[in-house]
Amino acid sequence: MSLQKNKSAKWWLISVCLVCVLGGLIVFITGVGPWDVPPQARRLPGLMAEAEALGLPMTAEDLRPNPPIPDNENAALLVVDIAAGMQNIDIDHGLLTEGDVTAPGYEDALEQLRDIGSSLDAIVSALETRPHWYIDKDWDEGIDIIFPEFAHLGQTVRYLSVRAVLSARSGQFESALKDIEACRQIAGHLSRGNSLISALVSSACDTRTSAAVNETASLAAGRSDALAELEEILLRTEHSVDPKNSFVLEFYYLLSMMRNVDRYGGNKFFIEAAKGDPFGSDFSTDKSIPLVRDGLPVRAAAQAVLARHLSFWIAIYEDLEKTEGPSRDFGPVMDEQGRIIEESNTLSAKVLLPMYASFSASVNSFLSADVKQSLNLALIRALRFRAAEGRSPTSLAEIDAEYPDPFNPGNLISAEFSEDEIRIWSFGRDLTDEGGNPAASGPGDIYAIWPHSRIREYKEAALAASP
């Protein structure tokens, strides 16, 4: 019996040692240990107070405009409704903007566009007469909120930008410029939205509109009045995504999640999360529930993770408060926060990595939208100079278009001028100079070219030369 007891004690001791060694190896390899949880959980009340002092939303009302926007001044009420009810037409944006009038389906596309003409006119009119924009939601639904209107608005910008190009081709520049301004207004309203998805849809709308601006400017090369009005529209509707504003809804999602983790003591939340539905049918947005309570260790772990998330938001928010230009200053702010996260050896910091990656990736979309505005303004000024002076400019300085290239830090956008071509470009997302060649492989440069027909010519030549 004594021998059996000694063997049991021996195996028990060996088991404990193995567990300790295994735990030590995990800590040694990952640098993550449980000691991070209690101090992070204790930080939560202070971080909540700090976030509130910075003006981050504590209730759904904080996400609504103050003072409220009168219905008769809110363009969104009309535009969203019309866009949702508009016939979804099968129209290839490239088919029309590439300028190939012989392409199959070209005439069908024109006919479909005419069918929705009255709806598009009503949208343009609403944007002209109603200066404000707000789309209300039940913000307490958290990540369950859906935004079907963004798909409809993206389609609307696609139709309007194509119609603008078609009008310009037929010499109807007044109609073309109205449609371009409407596209820019929609993108501008979305850029001032309170969510990241709104900012990304704004950037997508800007990309579509930019192609229409480029071709319309090229077609108006001999029309000083049309070029002057187009430049005025771009300046009048100038916008840039404000990342600080785009984060407020994401912060409120986090706040809603915290309230529910706390309500269920962590257990129900994480059990349901393992099933793929962390909120379940009992998801609550009761703001009377305390945000911080003593209780189960799982709750403490959740509070520690959420405290890290709050700390991340607050740091970004404070840094962006100190910067001047929204989009172009967002990159360095995110890089610094990413460095802090990646260098931290704590569990609550490492869970931030997926979220950091998704937000950091959005920076390029914001910067692309900004630089396309610069390229189009430079092209328009070059064409206005050419119309006035009878020759192409020799430099960007000569037309007051020395804009920074966010993809070539510390340098300006690039340009080449000749009597039969004007090419202005940014290095683009791959940070590589490809001479503004539209046929370059990979992500390529971002460009604005006159005459616009050269874009298709370059692409066709590259395709014919490829093996």
C-alpha positions as CSV (number, residue, x, y, z in Angstrom):
1,M,0.0,0.0,0.0
2,S,2.9,2.3,0.9
3,L,4.5,1.6,-2.4
4,Q,1.3,2.4,-4.3
5,K,0.9,5.7,-2.4
6,N,4.5,6.7,-3.2
7,K,3.9,5.9,-6.9
8,S,0.7,8.0,-6.9
9,A,2.5,10.9,-5.2
10,K,5.3,10.5,-7.7
11,W,3.0,10.6,-10.7
12,W,1.1,13.5,-9.2
13,L,4.4,15.5,-8.8
14,I,5.5,14.6,-12.3
15,S,2.1,15.8,-13.7
16,V,2.3,19.1,-11.9
17,C,5.9,19.6,-13.1
18,L,4.8,18.8,-16.7
19,V,2.0,21.3,-16.5
20,C,4.3,24.0,-15.1
21,V,6.9,23.2,-17.8
22,L,4.3,23.3,-20.6
23,G,2.8,26.5,-19.2
24,G,6.3,28.0,-19.0
25,L,7.1,27.1,-22.6
26,I,3.9,28.7,-23.8
27,V,4.7,31.9,-21.9
28,F,8.3,31.8,-23.1
29,I,7.3,31.2,-26.8
30,T,4.4,33.6,-27.0
31,G,5.3,36.1,-24.3
32,V,1.7,35.9,-23.1
33,G,0.8,35.3,-19.5
34,P,-2.3,35.6,-17.3
35,W,-0.7,38.4,-15.2
36,D,-1.9,40.9,-17.7
37,V,-5.6,40.4,-17.0
38,P,-6.2,41.9,-13.5
39,P,-4.4,45.2,-14.1
40,Q,-6.1,45.7,-17.5
41,A,-9.5,44.9,-16.1
42,R,-9.0,47.5,-13.3
43,R,-8.2,50.2,-16.0
44,L,-11.6,49.9,-17.6
45,P,-13.5,52.5,-15.5
46,G,-10.8,55.1,-16.0
47,L,-10.7,54.5,-19.7
48,M,-14.4,54.9,-20.0
49,A,-14.2,58.3,-18.3
50,E,-11.3,59.3,-20.6
51,A,-13.3,58.2,-23.7
52,E,-16.3,60.2,-22.6
53,A,-14.2,63.3,-21.9
54,L,-12.8,63.0,-25.5
55,G,-16.3,63.1,-26.9
56,L,-16.6,59.5,-27.9
57,P,-20.3,58.4,-27.9
58,M,-21.7,56.9,-24.7
59,T,-25.3,56.6,-25.9
60,A,-27.1,56.2,-29.3
61,E,-28.1,59.9,-29.1
62,D,-24.5,60.9,-29.2
63,L,-24.4,59.4,-32.7
64,R,-27.2,61.6,-34.0
65,P,-26.8,65.2,-35.3
66,N,-27.2,68.0,-32.7
67,P,-29.3,70.0,-33.4
68,P,-31.4,67.6,-35.4
69,I,-31.6,68.0,-39.2
70,P,-35.1,69.1,-40.4
71,D,-36.6,66.6,-42.9
72,N,-36.9,69.2,-45.6
73,E,-33.1,69.8,-45.5
74,N,-32.1,66.2,-45.3
75,A,-31.1,65.0,-48.8
76,A,-30.6,61.4,-47.6
77,L,-34.4,60.9,-46.9
78,L,-35.1,61.4,-50.7
79,V,-31.9,60.1,-52.2
80,V,-31.8,56.8,-50.3
81,D,-35.5,56.1,-51.0
82,I,-35.2,56.8,-54.7
83,A,-32.0,54.8,-55.1
84,A,-33.5,51.8,-53.3
85,G,-36.6,51.8,-55.7
86,M,-34.6,52.4,-58.8
87,Q,-34.4,49.6,-61.4
88,N,-31.1,47.7,-61.1
89,I,-29.8,47.7,-64.6
90,D,-27.1,45.5,-66.1
91,I,-24.7,48.2,-67.2
92,D,-20.9,47.7,-67.6
93,H,-19.1,50.8,-66.4
94,G,-16.0,50.0,-68.5
95,L,-18.1,49.4,-71.6
96,L,-19.2,53.1,-71.6
97,T,-16.2,54.9,-70.0
98,E,-13.6,53.2,-72.3
99,G,-15.3,54.9,-75.2
100,D,-15.8,51.8,-77.5
101,V,-19.1,52.7,-79.2
102,T,-18.9,49.5,-81.3
103,A,-18.7,47.1,-78.3
104,P,-21.6,44.6,-78.0
105,G,-24.2,45.8,-75.6
106,Y,-23.4,49.5,-76.0
107,E,-26.8,50.5,-77.3
108,D,-28.6,48.3,-74.8
109,A,-26.8,50.0,-72.0
110,L,-27.8,53.4,-73.3
111,E,-31.4,52.4,-73.4
112,Q,-31.4,51.0,-69.9
113,L,-29.8,54.2,-68.7
114,R,-32.6,56.3,-70.3
115,D,-35.2,54.1,-68.5
116,I,-34.0,55.3,-65.1
117,G,-33.3,58.9,-66.2
118,S,-36.2,60.4,-64.3
119,S,-35.0,58.8,-61.0
120,L,-31.5,60.1,-61.6
121,D,-32.9,63.6,-62.2
122,A,-34.8,63.4,-59.0
123,I,-31.7,62.5,-57.1
124,V,-29.7,65.3,-58.6
125,S,-32.5,67.7,-57.7
126,A,-32.6,66.5,-54.1
127,L,-28.9,67.0,-53.7
128,E,-29.1,70.5,-55.2
129,T,-31.9,71.7,-52.9
130,R,-31.2,69.9,-49.6
131,P,-27.8,70.7,-48.1
132,H,-27.6,68.2,-45.2
133,W,-27.3,64.4,-44.9
134,Y,-28.1,61.9,-42.2
135,I,-29.3,58.3,-42.3
136,D,-30.7,57.2,-38.9
137,K,-30.3,53.7,-37.5
138,D,-31.0,51.9,-34.3
139,W,-27.4,52.3,-33.2
140,D,-27.9,50.0,-30.2
141,E,-28.1,47.0,-32.5
142,G,-24.3,47.0,-32.6
143,I,-22.7,44.8,-35.2
144,D,-26.2,43.6,-36.3
145,I,-26.8,46.9,-38.1
146,I,-27.0,46.6,-41.8
147,F,-26.5,49.3,-44.4
148,P,-28.3,48.2,-47.6
149,E,-28.4,51.9,-48.7
150,F,-24.7,51.9,-49.4
151,A,-25.0,49.3,-52.2
152,H,-27.8,51.4,-53.7
153,L,-25.8,54.7,-53.4
154,G,-22.8,53.0,-55.0
155,Q,-25.0,51.9,-58.0
156,T,-26.4,55.4,-58.2
157,V,-23.0,57.0,-58.5
158,R,-22.1,54.4,-61.2
159,Y,-25.1,55.3,-63.3
160,L,-24.6,59.1,-62.8
161,S,-20.9,59.0,-63.7
162,V,-21.6,57.0,-66.9
163,R,-24.4,59.4,-67.8
164,A,-22.1,62.3,-67.3
165,V,-19.6,60.8,-69.7
166,L,-22.2,60.1,-72.3
167,S,-23.5,63.7,-72.0
168,A,-20.0,65.1,-72.4
169,R,-19.5,63.0,-75.5
170,S,-22.5,64.5,-77.1
171,G,-21.4,68.0,-76.1
172,Q,-23.9,68.5,-73.4
173,F,-21.5,69.7,-70.8
174,E,-24.0,71.4,-68.5
175,S,-25.8,68.1,-68.0
176,A,-22.5,66.2,-67.5
177,L,-21.3,68.6,-64.9
178,K,-24.6,68.4,-62.9
179,D,-24.2,64.6,-62.8
180,I,-20.6,64.8,-61.7
181,E,-21.4,67.3,-59.0
182,A,-24.2,64.9,-57.7
183,C,-21.6,62.0,-57.6
184,R,-19.2,64.2,-55.7
185,Q,-21.9,65.3,-53.2
186,I,-22.9,61.7,-52.5
187,A,-19.2,60.7,-51.9
188,G,-18.7,63.8,-49.8
189,H,-21.7,63.0,-47.5
190,L,-20.5,59.5,-47.1
191,S,-17.0,60.6,-46.3
192,R,-18.4,62.5,-43.3
193,G,-20.3,59.4,-42.0
194,N,-19.7,58.0,-38.6
195,S,-18.6,54.5,-39.6
196,L,-15.6,52.9,-41.5
197,I,-17.9,51.3,-44.0
198,S,-19.3,54.7,-44.9
199,A,-15.8,56.0,-45.5
200,L,-14.9,53.0,-47.7
201,V,-18.0,53.4,-49.8
202,S,-17.2,57.1,-50.2
203,S,-13.7,56.1,-51.5
204,A,-15.3,53.6,-54.0
205,C,-17.7,56.4,-55.2
206,D,-14.7,58.7,-55.6
207,T,-13.0,56.1,-57.8
208,R,-15.9,55.9,-60.2
209,T,-16.4,59.6,-60.3
210,S,-12.7,60.3,-60.9
211,A,-12.8,58.3,-64.2
212,A,-15.8,60.4,-65.3
213,V,-14.0,63.6,-64.4
214,N,-10.9,62.6,-66.3
215,E,-12.8,61.8,-69.5
216,T,-15.1,64.8,-69.2
217,A,-12.1,67.1,-68.8
218,S,-10.5,65.5,-71.8
219,L,-13.6,66.0,-74.0
220,A,-13.9,69.6,-72.8
221,A,-10.2,70.4,-73.7
222,G,-11.3,73.2,-76.1
223,R,-14.0,74.6,-73.8
224,S,-12.5,77.0,-71.3
225,D,-15.9,77.7,-69.7
226,A,-16.7,74.0,-69.1
227,L,-13.2,73.3,-67.7
228,A,-13.5,76.3,-65.3
229,E,-16.9,75.1,-64.1
230,L,-15.5,71.5,-63.6
231,E,-12.6,72.8,-61.6
232,E,-15.0,74.9,-59.5
233,I,-17.2,71.8,-58.8
234,L,-14.2,69.8,-57.6
235,L,-13.2,72.6,-55.3
236,R,-16.7,73.2,-54.1
237,T,-17.3,69.5,-53.3
238,E,-13.8,68.8,-52.0
239,H,-13.8,66.2,-49.2
240,S,-11.5,63.8,-47.5
241,V,-12.3,61.0,-45.1
242,D,-11.9,62.0,-41.5
243,P,-10.7,58.7,-39.8
244,K,-11.4,60.1,-36.4
245,N,-15.1,60.6,-37.2
246,S,-15.2,57.2,-39.0
247,F,-14.2,55.5,-35.8
248,V,-17.1,56.6,-33.5
249,L,-19.5,53.9,-34.6
250,E,-16.9,51.2,-34.2
251,F,-16.2,52.5,-30.7
252,Y,-20.0,52.3,-29.9
253,Y,-20.1,48.7,-31.2
254,L,-17.4,48.0,-28.7
255,L,-19.3,49.7,-25.9
256,S,-22.5,47.6,-26.7
257,M,-20.4,44.5,-26.7
258,M,-19.0,45.4,-23.3
259,R,-22.4,45.8,-21.8
260,N,-23.4,42.3,-22.9
261,V,-20.2,40.6,-21.8
262,D,-20.7,42.2,-18.4
263,R,-24.4,41.2,-18.2
264,Y,-23.7,37.5,-18.8
265,G,-20.6,37.4,-16.7
266,G,-18.6,36.5,-19.7
267,N,-19.7,32.8,-19.7
268,K,-22.8,33.0,-22.0
269,F,-21.1,35.5,-24.3
270,F,-18.1,33.2,-25.0
271,I,-20.0,30.0,-25.0
272,E,-22.4,31.4,-27.7
273,A,-19.4,32.9,-29.5
274,A,-18.0,29.4,-29.9
275,K,-21.3,28.5,-31.6
276,G,-21.0,31.4,-33.9
277,D,-23.6,33.6,-32.3
278,P,-22.2,35.6,-29.4
279,F,-25.3,37.7,-28.9
280,G,-27.9,35.1,-29.3
281,S,-31.6,35.9,-28.9
282,D,-31.0,37.6,-25.6
283,F,-28.7,40.3,-26.8
284,S,-29.4,43.3,-24.7
285,T,-28.6,46.9,-25.1
286,D,-29.7,47.9,-21.6
287,K,-27.5,50.9,-20.8
288,S,-28.5,50.7,-17.1
289,I,-26.4,47.6,-16.7
290,P,-23.1,48.5,-14.9
291,L,-20.1,48.3,-17.2
292,V,-17.7,47.1,-14.5
293,R,-18.5,44.5,-11.8
294,D,-16.5,42.0,-9.8
295,G,-17.3,38.5,-10.7
296,L,-16.2,35.5,-12.7
297,P,-12.6,35.3,-14.0
298,V,-14.0,35.0,-17.5
299,R,-15.5,38.4,-17.1
300,A,-12.2,39.8,-15.9
301,A,-10.5,38.4,-19.0
302,A,-13.2,40.0,-21.2
303,Q,-12.8,43.3,-19.4
304,A,-9.0,43.2,-19.8
305,V,-9.4,42.6,-23.6
306,L,-12.0,45.4,-23.9
307,A,-9.8,47.8,-21.9
308,R,-7.0,47.2,-24.4
309,H,-9.5,47.9,-27.2
310,L,-10.5,51.1,-25.6
311,S,-6.9,52.1,-25.0
312,F,-6.3,51.6,-28.7
313,W,-9.2,53.8,-29.8
314,I,-8.4,56.5,-27.4
315,A,-4.7,56.6,-28.5
316,I,-5.8,56.9,-32.2
317,Y,-8.4,59.5,-31.4
318,E,-5.9,61.6,-29.4
319,D,-3.3,61.4,-32.1
320,L,-5.7,62.4,-34.9
321,E,-6.8,65.4,-32.8
322,K,-3.2,66.7,-33.2
323,T,-3.0,66.3,-37.0
324,E,-4.3,68.7,-39.7
325,G,-5.0,66.7,-42.9
326,P,-7.3,63.8,-42.1
327,S,-6.5,61.0,-44.5
328,R,-2.8,61.6,-45.2
329,D,-2.0,61.7,-41.5
330,F,-3.9,58.6,-40.7
331,G,-1.2,56.3,-42.0
332,P,1.5,57.3,-39.5
333,V,-1.0,57.2,-36.6
334,M,-1.9,53.6,-37.5
335,D,1.7,52.6,-38.0
336,E,2.6,53.8,-34.5
337,Q,-0.3,52.0,-32.9
338,G,0.6,48.9,-34.8
339,R,4.1,49.0,-33.6
340,I,2.9,49.3,-30.0
341,I,0.6,46.3,-30.4
342,E,3.2,44.1,-32.2
343,E,5.9,44.8,-29.6
344,S,3.6,44.1,-26.6
345,N,3.9,40.6,-25.1
346,T,0.5,40.5,-23.5
347,L,-2.6,38.5,-24.4
348,S,-4.9,41.5,-24.3
349,A,-2.7,43.4,-26.8
350,K,-2.4,40.5,-29.2
351,V,-6.1,40.1,-29.7
352,L,-6.0,43.6,-31.2
353,L,-3.9,42.5,-34.2
354,P,-6.8,41.4,-36.5
355,M,-8.7,44.6,-35.9
356,Y,-5.6,46.7,-36.4
357,A,-4.9,45.0,-39.7
358,S,-8.4,45.7,-41.1
359,F,-8.3,49.3,-40.2
360,S,-4.7,49.8,-41.4
361,A,-5.6,48.3,-44.8
362,S,-8.3,51.0,-45.2
363,V,-5.7,53.8,-45.3
364,N,-4.7,53.1,-48.9
365,S,-8.4,53.6,-50.0
366,F,-8.6,56.9,-48.3
367,L,-5.2,58.1,-49.8
368,S,-6.2,56.9,-53.3
369,A,-9.4,59.0,-53.2
370,D,-7.4,62.1,-52.0
371,V,-4.7,61.8,-54.7
372,K,-7.3,61.3,-57.5
373,Q,-8.8,64.6,-56.6
374,S,-5.3,66.2,-56.9
375,L,-4.6,64.5,-60.3
376,N,-7.9,65.6,-61.8
377,L,-7.4,69.2,-60.6
378,A,-3.9,69.2,-62.1
379,L,-5.2,67.8,-65.4
380,I,-7.9,70.4,-65.6
381,R,-5.5,73.3,-64.9
382,A,-3.1,71.9,-67.5
383,L,-5.9,71.9,-70.1
384,R,-7.1,75.4,-69.1
385,F,-3.5,76.6,-69.5
386,R,-3.3,75.0,-72.9
387,A,-6.5,76.6,-74.0
388,A,-5.3,80.0,-72.8
389,E,-1.7,79.9,-73.9
390,G,-1.8,77.7,-77.0
391,R,0.7,75.3,-75.6
392,S,1.1,72.7,-72.9
393,P,2.6,73.8,-69.5
394,T,6.2,72.8,-68.8
395,S,5.8,71.9,-65.1
396,L,3.2,71.5,-62.4
397,A,4.5,74.7,-60.8
398,E,3.4,76.7,-63.9
399,I,-0.2,75.7,-63.3
400,D,-0.2,75.8,-59.5
401,A,-0.7,72.1,-59.1
402,E,2.2,70.9,-57.0
403,Y,0.3,68.5,-54.9
404,P,1.9,65.9,-52.5
405,D,2.0,62.3,-53.5
406,P,0.9,60.2,-50.4
407,F,2.4,57.1,-52.1
408,N,5.7,58.8,-52.6
409,P,6.2,60.4,-49.2
410,G,8.0,63.8,-49.2
411,N,7.5,64.2,-53.0
412,L,5.0,65.7,-55.4
413,I,2.8,64.0,-57.9
414,S,4.6,63.3,-61.2
415,A,3.8,64.8,-64.7
416,E,4.9,64.7,-68.3
417,F,3.8,67.4,-70.7
418,S,4.0,67.4,-74.5
419,E,1.9,68.9,-77.3
420,D,0.0,65.8,-78.0
421,E,-0.3,64.2,-74.5
422,I,-0.5,65.2,-70.8
423,R,0.1,62.5,-68.2
424,I,-0.1,63.2,-64.5
425,W,0.3,60.3,-62.0
426,S,0.9,59.1,-58.4
427,F,3.1,56.1,-57.6
428,G,0.0,54.2,-56.3
429,R,-0.4,51.5,-53.7
430,D,2.7,49.5,-54.7
431,L,4.9,52.6,-54.1
432,T,6.6,52.1,-57.5
433,D,7.0,54.6,-60.3
434,E,5.7,53.1,-63.6
435,G,5.6,56.3,-65.5
436,G,1.8,56.7,-65.2
437,N,1.4,53.8,-67.7
438,P,-2.2,52.6,-67.8
439,A,-1.1,49.2,-69.1
440,A,1.4,48.5,-66.3
441,S,1.0,45.2,-64.5
442,G,0.1,44.9,-60.8
443,P,-1.6,47.6,-58.8
444,G,0.1,50.2,-61.1
445,D,0.1,54.0,-60.8
446,I,-2.9,56.2,-60.4
447,Y,-3.2,58.5,-63.3
448,A,-5.1,61.3,-65.2
449,I,-4.4,61.5,-69.0
450,W,-5.3,63.7,-71.9
451,P,-6.5,62.7,-74.4
452,H,-8.5,60.1,-72.5
453,S,-8.6,57.8,-75.5
454,R,-4.9,57.1,-74.9
455,I,-5.8,55.0,-71.9
456,R,-7.6,52.4,-74.1
457,E,-4.8,52.6,-76.7
458,Y,-2.1,51.8,-74.2
459,K,-4.0,48.9,-72.8
460,E,-4.8,47.5,-76.2
461,A,-1.2,47.8,-77.3
462,A,0.0,46.0,-74.2
463,L,-2.5,43.2,-74.7
464,A,-1.5,42.8,-78.3
465,A,2.2,42.6,-77.3
466,S,1.7,40.1,-74.6
467,P,2.5,36.4,-75.5
